[in-house]
Structures are given as C-alpha cells and as structure tokens.
Amino acid sequence: MPRIVAGSLLAYWLGEFANSYTLARMKLLTKGKHLWTRTVGSTIVGQAVDTVVVVSFIYYDQPMSIILNVIASGYIFKVVYEILATPLTYLIVDFLKDKEGIDTFDRGTNFSPFKS
C-alpha cells in the first residue's frame, strides 16, 4: 500500500476517533447543552490529529517550514469551516432529534477501538 494512502487512512481513523471521543465526552460534561462547543471542540481535537498525521506522511521529505505551513493552513481552514457550518449542524441535529425522538448520551461507553 503506497505511503500516502496508508497515511491518509491512518490519519482519517485517528482523527475520527479523536473527534468522536471528544464529542461524546463533551456532551457528558455539558449535559447535552451547547452543541456548538461540542462540534467545534471536537473538530479542534480531531482535525489537529488528522492534519498532523496526513501532512506528515505526505510531506515527510520536505523542509519543516513547509510541513508546518501546510499543517497550519489546512487546520485553520477545517476549523473555520466547522464554525461556519454550525448553524446548518443545529438545523440537522434539531430535525433528527425531533424526527427520532431520542437524544443519546455515551454514559458507560467503552471507547477502546481495540475491544468489542
């Protein structure tokens, strides 16, 4: 498997895990309130992991200044996008909660990706 594909898959997996874990933990901490803090906060964490890993794989042989510039610009773009998408997120989440009539909390959830 080529290095870029492997790095992208690893970055996606690690970033999504960090995002999901942070989102679930923040929901418990905020008692289900302040959706925007959860979505933006989990994006801050998840995209930091994703961006650092994928850029490190793709640009591993480039000067550190280029790597840091690509990480910073990609990360800032992703976080700003999440902030701008927050109103749409509220609409979708409110619609789904109303339609399904449930609001799930991950109390007692085993977040280990290695246990079933």
C-alpha positions in Angstrom: 0.0 0.0 0.0 1.5 3.3 -1.0 2.7 5.6 1.8 0.2 8.4 1.0 -2.8 6.0 1.1 -1.6 4.4 4.3 -1.0 7.8 5.9 -4.4 9.1 4.8 -6.2 6.0 6.2 -4.3 6.2 9.4 -4.9 10.0 9.7 -8.6 9.5 9.0 -9.0 6.7 11.6 -7.1 8.6 14.3 -8.8 11.9 13.6 -12.3 10.5 13.5 -11.7 8.5 16.7 -10.3 11.7 18.5 -13.3 13.7 17.2 -15.9 11.1 18.2 -14.4 10.6 21.6 -14.1 14.3 22.3 -17.7 14.9 21.1 -19.1 12.2 23.3 -17.1 13.3 26.4 -18.0 16.9 25.9 -21.7 16.0 25.6 -21.5 14.4 29.1 -19.6 17.4 30.5 -22.1 19.9 29.1 -25.1 17.7 30.0 -26.2 17.8 26.4 -26.2 21.6 26.2 -24.1 24.0 24.0 -23.9 21.9 20.8 -21.6 24.4 19.2 -18.9 23.9 21.8 -19.1 20.2 21.2 -18.9 20.3 17.5 -16.2 23.0 17.3 -14.3 21.5 20.3 -14.3 18.0 18.8 -13.2 19.4 15.4 -10.3 21.3 17.0 -9.1 18.0 18.5 -9.9 15.6 15.7 -8.6 17.8 12.9 -5.4 18.5 14.8 -4.7 14.8 14.8 -5.9 14.2 11.2 -4.0 17.1 9.8 -0.7 16.5 11.6 -0.7 12.8 10.6 -1.7 13.1 7.0 0.6 16.1 6.3 3.5 14.3 8.0 3.0 11.3 5.7 2.6 13.3 2.5 5.3 15.9 3.1 7.7 13.8 5.2 10.7 14.7 3.0 10.0 18.4 2.8 11.6 21.2 4.9 9.9 21.6 8.3 8.8 25.1 7.4 6.7 23.8 4.5 5.3 21.0 6.7 4.3 23.4 9.4 2.8 25.9 6.9 0.7 23.1 5.3 -0.5 21.8 8.7 -1.4 25.3 9.9 -3.3 26.4 6.8 -5.1 23.1 6.4 -6.0 23.0 10.1 -7.3 26.6 10.2 -9.4 26.0 7.1 -11.0 22.9 8.6 -11.8 24.6 12.0 -13.1 27.8 10.3 -15.3 25.6 8.0 -16.8 23.9 11.1 -17.5 27.2 12.7 -19.3 28.4 9.6 -21.2 25.2 9.3 -22.5 25.3 12.9 -25.9 26.8 12.0 -26.5 24.0 9.5 -25.4 21.5 12.1 -28.0 22.9 14.5 -30.7 22.5 11.9 -29.8 18.9 11.1 -29.4 17.9 14.7 -32.7 19.5 15.7 -34.5 17.9 12.8 -33.1 14.4 13.6 -33.8 14.7 17.4 -37.4 15.8 16.6 -37.9 13.0 14.0 -36.3 10.2 16.0 -37.4 11.4 19.4 -34.2 10.4 21.1 -31.1 12.1 22.5 -28.3 9.6 23.2 -25.6 10.1 25.8 -22.5 7.8 25.9 -22.5 7.1 29.6 -20.6 3.9 30.4 -19.4 3.5 26.8 -16.1 1.7 26.3 -14.3 3.9 23.8 -11.4 1.5 23.2 -11.1 0.8 19.5 -9.5 -2.5 20.2 -12.3 -4.1 22.3 -15.6 -5.2 21.1 
